[in-house]
Amino acid sequence: MFLGDLITSDVRVKLIIELFSEVNNNLYVRELTRRVGTEVNAIRRELKRLTKAGIVKKEQRGNRLYYLVKREHPYYYELLSMVAKEIHLGNSLIQNEPHLGKVRLALMSAEFFEGRVSRPDQLDLLLVGDINLPMLEDIVKDATRKIGRDINYTVLKDDEFTNTIARRENFLLSFLISPNILLLGSANKYLAQ
């Protein structure tokens, strides 16, 4: 786990993963304590640090104090990207990269990771390269089961991707101009064109 190597507090890492994997939900202390599997005082201490850093905000509702991620935080997308690479689909793609073939680029929609239920015309995941399709299908099927939502994905060969961009096809351009999480590869080659 990369976040665990970067952040020394195991409780903070688990808390960040819980908060950023459910950005649309307000979570209260006892629920976070149960999910993280630690003492309530450790959770409160880390929530205080994250609140002070401006990463989360708290809201009082009745007798419960709820915490949620501040989307306007300058590091919101960086933290979201890191968490997306730690769990479910992002983690599976990264862990299985050697078996996926030659992946030049893998992008996941940030909105999808945040919990958006996609319409059939919305793209959630794009892979470019010579991809091992049976392996990819297994990964997507497993991630679909874990998150409980369908994943709309497309795979393009390098030249297909370049030609699709040149033709300005709407399905791809609307995906590329939206916030995305780079999972594998590099977009630099394509941005220079």
Secondary structure, DSSP 8 states (H G I E B T S, - for coil): -HHHHH-S-HHHHHHHHHHHTTTTS-EEHHHHHHHHTS-HHHHHHHHHHHHHTTSEEEEEETTEEEEEE-TTSTTHHHHHHHHHTTSHHHHHHHHTGGGSEEEEEEEEEHHHHTT----TT---EEEEEEE-HHHHHHHHHHHHHHHTS---EEEE-HHHHHHHHHTT-HHHHHHHHS-EEEEEE-SHHHHT-
